[in-house]
């Protein structure tokens, strides 16, 4: 009993209650996230139009699909936890089971918190993006965090679940669905970012003649700079290839004269210049 790891912030007898409370709290956080996304969708339709409205709707729809997938994941995880407790506690109470398996229980609580936190952060990032106050990269990072915390929750649940458990199979399927929806958020965010940036950089309708001429000259300067840099890199590439062929020839000659160890056959085959193909 003394060697059993103790929780740093809660007592052993409170672990069981903490699991149920944390799962319920995660469910509430996801429900709240879905409601906030619906509100953002309504605001986006009122305050934006054209390409920006299209981008916002696509991003928010993908976020909604992700929230629905997470909600199903949490429900399935809750059912699996009940199954694990019922099959493993024997004559002990639920509280005693959680206290006996405190390390596992704390991992479960931590994973559940991570899922709820990720969902909340995703919604806040989406809100800032729709209001043009946030960065698209925040949404991408949040999607990756949700995928990681989902994997943590599945791993924590899988430790004590029966391999033949239907709830475990459903949980793993839900996890794959969450990963797919998170990937959709990333894809819609990247494509939306490209659309917005392209529109912003190519919209010259509000410029005066002087401003247009100035932008034209600055762009010409950038083009010349890039062309010069490209030419320099081509020269560098040519010199690197010359040195490569020179060193390859030196190694081959040294090997024939016995002055140095020959390079391994695969590397010599790669370094040698390939023979020219014969004309038919």
HELIX and SHEET records of a PDB file:
HELIX    1   1 UNK A   12  UNK A   14  5                                   3    
HELIX    2   2 UNK A   15  UNK A   47  1                                  33    
HELIX    3   3 UNK A   50  UNK A   88  1                                  39    
HELIX    4   4 UNK A   94  UNK A  100  1                                   7    
HELIX    5   5 UNK A  102  UNK A  130  1                                  29    
HELIX    6   6 UNK A  136  UNK A  158  1                                  23    
HELIX    7   7 UNK A  166  UNK A  202  1                                  37    
HELIX    8   8 UNK A  209  UNK A  257  1                                  49    
HELIX    9   9 UNK A  265  UNK A  271  1                                   7    
END                                                                             
